[in-house]
């Protein structure tokens, strides 16, 4: 059984907590034993008596800039909060509303190469670009008929944008747009490359696209669908056409990342009357138990790949981390925290790693109970 490690996160701004993680040995993969220090630099949101700007109700996207500042989408107030690298609140960008500089729905957000903040509001059918001082630089309209509820946006080095969404036509997951998000220039990554049940997984990806990391050159894209089969996909455009270059194999105990439930199953088996999720949409209606999920994918400065996962292991649900060499070989798997699977099958372990800055500081978001955001630094000792 995976060992349970429950880190106690720091509750005051500026303090540091530290835990040591020891490798969970995967004998079949011949992974070497080593240890790591996971430093929790600071956590925002734990102190209920803190000012409102340090408390969260529904934190979503996080992005960082070249100075180490980080930006948090707080959907409850429909704004983007700016914090410096020490977690000190600086300002809010926008608020709820329909006027310029306000938002009716923040679908996704990113920071471009000039440290401008780009916010996509699908309901208002526009993007808003703020400078680092929070001043609106420009707004541009978007074509809602072409986009289908975008879930992620990435600023590419050449000024273009990568937007992630799934259309009913299933023509691709990834869409490249021009600098004002008006013209779609390319579409790639068809669903059949990444999953097995296309109808269910299209519906799942449309809501939860998974983990994506684009290299600093903008020429490579790392992708793990939220439904995690144990596969990480590497795509590149070396030939000026995006294509699948490599499939990296990670660690899962259950190969199937979910179990679809039918009305008959739920009626005959009382334990399956509860479900992890239920979805409706153009692909159909689904109820499912989710076993394995991707919860964050990043490339470190030393070119190693780090993947955070939430997987079933025995009777436990384990939030853990995979580390791969720069060639895509799994070097280590660490359990970070585990929780016994609930008897009703409902997945309530709401934790993900949303961002990494240029100094390899990660931003972990917890939404189960009291929402918090934690800055953490990973120091990996090389295998002996």
QUILIN-V922899 format. One record per backbone hydrogen bond with DSSP energy under -1.0 kcal/mol. CO is the residue of the C=O (numbers start at 0). NH is the residue of the N-H. Records with the same first field share a line. If there is no record, write none. Layout:
CO = NH + NH
This chain:
11 = 14
16 = 39
18 = 37
20 = 35
25 = 28 + 30
26 = 29
33 = 22
34 = 380
35 = 20
36 = 378
37 = 18
38 = 40 + 376
39 = 16
41 = 374
43 = 372
46 = 49
50 = 53
51 = 54
57 = 74
60 = 72
62 = 70
64 = 67
68 = 64
69 = 82
70 = 62
71 = 80
72 = 59
73 = 78
78 = 73
79 = 92
80 = 71
81 = 89 + 90
82 = 69
83 = 86
87 = 83
90 = 81
92 = 79
94 = 102
98 = 101
102 = 96
104 = 106
107 = 119
109 = 117
111 = 114
115 = 111
116 = 129
117 = 109
118 = 127
119 = 106 + 107
120 = 125
124 = 141
125 = 120
126 = 139
127 = 118
128 = 136 + 137
129 = 116
130 = 133
134 = 130
137 = 128
139 = 126
142 = 146
151 = 163
153 = 161
155 = 158
159 = 155
160 = 176
161 = 153
162 = 174
163 = 150
166 = 169
172 = 164
173 = 187
174 = 162
175 = 184 + 185
176 = 160
177 = 180
182 = 177
185 = 175
187 = 173
188 = 172
189 = 192
190 = 193 + 194
195 = 197
196 = 200
197 = 201
198 = 202
199 = 203
200 = 204
201 = 205
203 = 207
210 = 223
212 = 221
214 = 217
218 = 236
219 = 214
220 = 234
221 = 212
222 = 232
223 = 210
225 = 293
229 = 249
231 = 247
232 = 222
233 = 244 + 245
234 = 220
235 = 242
236 = 239
242 = 235
245 = 233
247 = 231
256 = 290 + 291
258 = 288
261 = 265
262 = 266
263 = 267
264 = 268
268 = 271
269 = 272
276 = 287
278 = 285
280 = 283
285 = 278
286 = 260
287 = 275 + 276
288 = 258
291 = 227
292 = 309
294 = 352
295 = 307
297 = 305
299 = 302
303 = 299
304 = 323
305 = 297
306 = 321
307 = 294
308 = 319
309 = 292
310 = 317
312 = 315
314 = 340
315 = 312
316 = 338
317 = 310
318 = 335 + 336
319 = 308
320 = 333
321 = 306
322 = 330 + 331
323 = 304
324 = 327
328 = 324
331 = 322
332 = 23
333 = 320
336 = 318
338 = 316
341 = 344
347 = 349
348 = 350
349 = 366
351 = 364
354 = 362
356 = 359
360 = 356
361 = 375
362 = 353
363 = 373
364 = 351
365 = 371
371 = 365
372 = 43
373 = 363
374 = 40 + 41
375 = 361
376 = 38
378 = 36
